[in-house]
Amino acid sequence: MRIILAGAAILLAAVVTAAAQSAYPARPVVVLVPFAAGGTADALGRIFAERLSARMGQQFLIENRTGAGGNTGVAATARAAPDGYTLGVASVTIAINPHVYREKMPFDPARDLKPLHLMATQPNLLVVHPSVPARTLSELIAYLKANPGRESFASSGVGTSLHLCMELLMAQTGVTLPHVAYRASNQVIQDVIAGHVKVACDNAASAVSQVKAGTVRGIGVSSLKRLEELPDLPALAETLPGFEALTWFGFVAPADLPAPIADRLVAELAAVAAEPAVQQRLRQLSAVPSTLAGPGFGAFIRSELEKWGPVVEKAGIKMP
């Protein structure tokens, strides 16, 4: 009798769990964005959350959980109950930070997160102040090598994607420049415009308009292909074959999210990503829409982890 009752209890629990999953979402869903409001991660998260709300009949609510270079918000996602009611927006920082923070890293991106969908990639632009006598990457390399110590480069902080973009570039060209770290990316472009620091790999969202206005000079784009907004600006890979340094943003969940809920979210996120209006809004942010989802997104994250480890090690970057 006890065996029968135990079996009945297990069956009932399975039925209740299945029913809960089939009714998902039955209440609002929180989407943790690990960066401040107003940035690209926040903007992309809100675009997708808005469309998920409309498609799934429950509100997907953005909550900005900042700190530790994006670690705080993503760690909170990893630690959340795996029931589909807490999701997160992750960025390229989850592939960089494990190498920078090392033993202080509060989560393992390969173990603690379930990749759902890559929303978009966003290249950086290598830009210089107009006083720099170089218009191509080859000319810039020659100028910097002929004038060691004369120029420095700016980034949005130690270990950020903008910093690593320049470290990768220096590693592949043999150029060495002092690093000037700022607290925010908007400070980078403003000081390049002012000529306080004359070289930077800056995010396309802020740099494209300045290149078009002529306040900074574009040298190249860090994606393998040219940007639609700047068709005359070459990809750095046209001079350095294979060079690619992207910022990217995607939806993740706690690792133990049940497969039925994960599959539903992957399908809905893919449908949102395919909407022409969403793709247009992404391109207005100089972001390139993506179709990577589920295991494909997971493989992409692993490849990024492998890519940035040697760059961080060569540059000797480590948080104290």
Secondary structure, 3 states (H helix, E strand, C coil): CHHHHHHHHHHHHHHHHHHHHHCCCCCCEEEEECCCCCCHHHHHHHHHHHHHHHHHCCCEEEEECCCHHHHHHHHHHHHCCCCCCEEEEEECHHHHHHHHHHHHCCCCHHHHEEEEEEEEEEEEEEEECCCCCCCCHHHHHHHHHHCCCCCCEEECCCCCHHHHHHHHHHHHHCCCCCEEECCCHHHHHHHHHHCCCCEEEEEHHHHHHHHHHCCCEEEEECCCCCCCCCCCCCEHHHCCCCCCCEEEEEEEEECCCCHHHHHHHHHHHHHHHCCHHHHHHHHHCCCEECCCEHHHHHHHHHHHHHHHHHHHHHHCCCCC
